Amino acid sequence: MKTLKEIKCGETVKVVKLHGVGAVKRRIMDMGITKGTEVFVRKVAPLGDPIEVTVRGYELSLRKADADMIEVE
């Protein structure tokens, strides 16, 4: 499966699974990224960090490390 980190600009994907444990997983879920949520990748910074996405109608910036924990399809 792919992770959010591997998705190109302009693509919309669906969250399949969140990896990570404890506070890290809770923080990602608190941002609105949960199983079944659609995520649109708006921009990726020149060096790949951060990634700007649209989730549930608002813009969100994620670190590559956090985006790598989000499995998508």
N, C-alpha and C positions, 0 to 999 in steps of 0.2 A: 504494500500500500504506500501511497504518497503521503508526505507531510505538508503542512501549510508552507513551510520554508521553500519547497520545490515548485510551488505554483507560480506561474507567470502573471504579469500585470494584465488586467482586463478579464480574468477568468473568475467564474463563480463556482464554488465547491461546497460540498455538504460535509459537516463534521461527523466522523464515524466513531472516533474514540479519543479520549484524552489520556496521555501517558503522564507520568510524574506522580508524586505522592505528597501528601500533607498540604502545607501552606501554599506550595507552588500550584498544585492542581486547584485548590480552593480559589486562589487569586484569579486564575484563568476563567473558572466558572463564574466568579463574581463579575467579570467583565462582560458576561453574556454569551460566552462561547461554551455551549453545551452540546451534547449529542443530538444530531438532527438539525442543527442550526445552519443556515446558509451563510457563507462568508464570501464577499466580493473583494478581490485584491485590487486596490486602487493604485498604489504606487510602491515601488521598491527603491530604496536609496541606492546611490551609485555603488557603494561597497556592500550592499545587501542588508544593511542593518540601520535603521529599523524597517519594518514592512508596515505599510498603512493599509488597513482593511476597513470595509464597511460591514458592521454586524448589527442586526436588529434596528437599522435606520440611523446609526451613528458611526462616526469615524473613530478608529482606534489604531494606535501604533503599537506594534509588538516587536520585541527583540527576536533575533534569529533563534536564540536558545529556546525561547518560549514557543515560537512558531514550529520548531522541530518536535515539540511534544504533542502537537495537534495532528492526528491522523485524519485524512480527508479522502473523499472520492469524487 
